[in-house]
Amino acid sequence: MISSINHTPKILVLVILLIAFFLVNISLGSVRIPVDTIISILLGKDHNQEAWTYIIIDYRIPKAIAALLTGSGLAVSGLMMQTLFKNPLAGPYVLGISSGASLGVAFFILGGSALGLSSILIPGSWGTVLAASLGSFAVLSVVLLVASRVRDAMALLIIGLMFGSLTAAVVSILAYFSPAEDLQRYMFWSFGSLGDISWGALQLLCLCYSLGIVLALSISKSLNSLLLGESYAQSIGVSIQKSRFIILISTSILAGSLTAFVGPIAFVGLAVPHLIRQWFTASNHWILMPACMLGGALLLLFCDTIAQMPGLDFTLPINAITSIIGAPIVIWLLIRKKKLLF
């Protein structure tokens, strides 16, 4: 049933927590910067600590914004996939988009060194971004082709999983014949990182994110109908084929672009929709969409704050932190509730 409960207070709580964690995230790190100093820097006031200004403006704020975009985008993607497939284990990467990005990066880093491609005309991290984007686009093209011929959503889910297995096998073969240095580069990318994104890259990521979110919001009514079954959705005039196509495009844009820029981020897209459903006890996607955006951004900001080990000079892999912190919470919540809400 579509819930009509007023969820505004819970949304406001998420907004307040998100603002607080944003300020905490950019204040903590190897160099601790007071919150009042951060606020003065954000307001453009003169400050005698130029090093702090550089750290905040050129490193921590882009990283925090990347966490906001990544967390919210993956959470919305996971919500759409779980609704489309009516499967609580579905996530933003279930279609093989992340596997395609991994394959592209593997060809660039592991295979590119052997062919001499990894340093030609594609300097720095842009080569990795381009390779991941091409890999995601290739898998997206195949998935859309399959989706136009397969009517059963579960069959499409299985095909996506098979693409993931196939690309993983190819990556394993490339890794087997690669030198240790290239393997290390690939492994570092696979850990995920929010700190290697520039303002220029962030602008491009914001463009892709905005397109994916607009498409996701435009399909909210159809997602509500799909919860009640495809027969009901068709009876009220919803085009199943068109809705599925828009859902796949939106998820692919979000998951593909985010993976390309920050690497694969585990757990967020799978768990946040469950956490939001349990807390809001709602099935209306006009409520779940913004709640998942806020919840996903909040969770990833929190995990990134832990990962950067305040006061120390090293950063833990963000993928490990998201799973270590998030998985026990979801397990406890599901044991307490004893069922999944769909």
N, C-alpha and C positions, 0 to 999 in steps of 0.2 A: 504494500500500500504506500502511496505517496504521502509523506508526512506533512502536516500543516502546522506543526509546533513552531513557535517563535524561537529561532536559534540565534537571534541577534546578540544576546549577551555572550554566548560562546564564541561567536565570530570576533567580538570586541576583545575578549580575553586573548585569542590568538594574535590579533593585531598588536596589542600592547606587549605581549611576550616577544613577538617578532622584532619590534622596535628595540626592546631592551637587549635581546640577544645580538642584534646587529651592532649596537654600541659596545657591548662586551666583547664581541668577536674582533672588532677593529682596535680595541684597547689592549688586548692581551697578545702575547707572543714572546719572542726572545727578548724584545724590548717592551717593557710595560709603559703605556702612555695613559695619563689620567683622562677620565671621561670629559672633564670640563675643558681640557686642552683640545680634545678631539672635536668637541662642539664648536670651540672658537675657530679651529682650523676649517671646519665645514662651513662656518658662517663667513669665511674669508678674512678674518681679522689677522692683523700682523702678529707674528710670534717669533721669539728669538731663537727657537729651536728649529732650524731649517731641516735638520736630519729627520725630526719627527714629522714635519710636513711632507717630506718626500716619502717616508714610510707609509703614512696614511693615504696620501693622494695617489701614489703610483703603485702601491703594492696591496695594502690591506683593503681599501675600498673596492678595487676591481675584484679581489678575491671574494669579498663578502657578497658583492652583487652576483658573481658567478655562482655562489652557493644558493642565493635566493632563486635565481633562474633555474639552476639544475634541480634543486629539491622540488620546486613547485611543478616544473615541467614533467619530471619523472613521475611524480605523484598523480598528476592528471592523466598521463599516459597509462599508468597502471590501472586507474579507475576505469578508463574506457575499455581496456582489454578485458578486465574482469567482468564488466557488464556485457560486452559483446559475446564472449565465450561462456559466460555464466560459470566461470571456473575460478575458485579462490586462489589458485596457484598461478594464474596468468599475471604477467607483468609487462612492462614496456618493452622488454627484450625478447618476448616470447616468439615474435615473428622472425627472429634472426637478424634484426637490424644491428644489434651490438656485435654479433658474430661477423657480419659483413664488414663493420668498421674495423674489427680486430684483424680480419683477413687482409684488408687494405693496408693497415699499418704493418702487418707482418711482411707483406710483399715489399713495402717501402723500406723497412728497417732490416729485416732478415734476408730477403731476396735482393733488395736494392743494393746492398753493399757488394754482393757478388757480381751484379750487373753494372755497378758504377752509377746507379741512378739516384742514390740518396743524397747526393751533394750537388746535383746538376740543376741549376736554375730554381731550386726550391730550398732556400737556406732556412736554418733555424727550425722552429716548431711549425711553421706554415706547411712544410712538406708533410708532416704527420697529420695535420688537420685536413689537408687536401686528400691524402691517401685514405683516411678514415671516411671522409665524405663520399669519395668515389665508391668505396666498399659498401657503405650503407645504401647509396643510390642504386648500386647493382642489385643488391638483395631486394630493395623496395620494388624495383622494376619487375623482378621475377614474381614477388608476392602478389603484386597487383595483377599480373597476367594470370596467375593461378586463381586469384579471387574472382576474376571475371568468368571463370569456367567452373568453379566449384561453388555449389550452393550451400553445402553443409559447413557451418562455422567450425565444428569440431575437426573436420577433415583439414580445414585451413590451419587450425592450431597444430595439428600433427605435422603438417607439411613444414610449418615454421620451425618446429623442433628438429625436424630432419635437416633443414638447412643449417641450423646451428651445429648439429653433429658433423655435417659434411665440412663446414668451414673450419671447425676445430681440428678435424683430421688433417686438413691441408696445412694449418698453422703448425701442427705437431711435426709434420714432415719438414717444413721450412726450418723449424727450431732445431731439429735433429742435425741438420747439415750446416748450422750457423756457428760462427765463432762466439766465444764467451762474451766479448764486449757488446756485440749486437743483441745477444740474448738478454743481457742486463738492461740495455736501452728499452727493449720491448717489454720486459717485466716491469720496469718503472712506469711505463705508459699504462700497462694493464692495472696497476695499483690505483690509478685515478689521481688527479691532482687539480686543485682549484687555484693554485698559486702561480701558475705559469701563463696567465692570460693578460694580455695588454689591453689598453683602452680601445685600440683599433679593432682587435679581435672581439672585444666585448660588444662593440657596436654591431658587428656582423651577427654575433650570437643573439643579440636582442631582436634583430630583424627576423631571424628564423623562429625565435621563441614566440614573438608576437603573432606571426602568421599561424603557427601551430595552435596557440591558445585561442585565437579568434575562431578557427575552424572547430576546435573542441567545444567552445561555448555555443556555437551555432547549431550543434547537433544535440544539445542537452535534451530537448523535447523528445527526439527520437530515442535517446538512451533510456529515458523514463518509460517509453512505450515498449522497448525491447525487454525490460525487466518483467513485463507481464506476458511475454511470449511473442514470437514472430507472427502468429496468426492474429493476435489482438492488434499488433502494430499495423499489419496490413489492412485490418478491418477499419481502422481510423485514418487510412490514407497514407501511411508511412511507407516509403519505398525502401525495402530491405536492402536491395543491391546498392542504391545510392548512399544510404546511411552507412553501410559497411565500408564503402569506398572512402567516404569522408573520414570515418574513424581511423581507417588504415593510413590515410595520407597524413592526418593530424599527428597520430602516434609516431609515424616514421619521421616526420619533420622534427618533432620534439626530441625523440630518442636519438635519432641519427645526428642532429646538429650538436646536441649536448655531449654525446659520446665523442664526437670529432674534436671538440674543443677541450674537454676536461677528462676524457677517458671514460671507461665504463665504471659507473657508480652502482654498487650492489645494494639490494635490500629496500631502498627508499620507495621505489615504484611498486614493489610488492606489498610492503607492510603498511604504508601510510593510509591507503584507502580503507584497510581493515580497521586501523585505529580510529579513523574519522567516523566510519560507520558505527562502530561500537559506542563512541562518545556522543555522537549526535543522534543516534537511533533514527536515522533518516534514510530514505531511498530516493529522494528527489535530487536530481543532478544539478538543479539550479542552486541547491544548498551545498551538495557534496563537492562540486567543482571548486568554488572559491575556498571552501574549508580545506580541501586537499592541497590547494595551492599554498595556503598559509601554513598548514601542517607540515608539508614537505619542505618548504623553505626553512621553517623553524627547526625541524629535525636535523637538516643538513648543516645549518649554522651552528647548532649545538655540537654536532659531531666534529665539525671543523675546528671549533674552539678547543675541544679535547685533543684533537689530532695534532695541533700545532704546539702542544706541550708548553704551556705558558711558563716563561722563565728559563727554558732550555733552548739549545741551539739546533735542535733537530725536530723533524715533523714525521709523525707516523702516517702510514698509508690510510687514506680516508676510507677506502673500502673496508678495511679491517675494523675501523671504529664504528662505521654504520651498522655492521653486523653484530659486533660485540655488545653495543649499547641497545640496538633496536630489537634484536631477536628475542632476548629474554622478556622484554616488555610485552611483545605480541604473544609469546607463549603463555605468560601469566594471565594476560587479558582474555585469551581464548579459553583457558582452563576455568577462569572465574565465570565467564559468560556461558561456557559449555556449548556454544554454537556460533556459526558465522551468520552475519546479517547480510541478506541479499534481497 
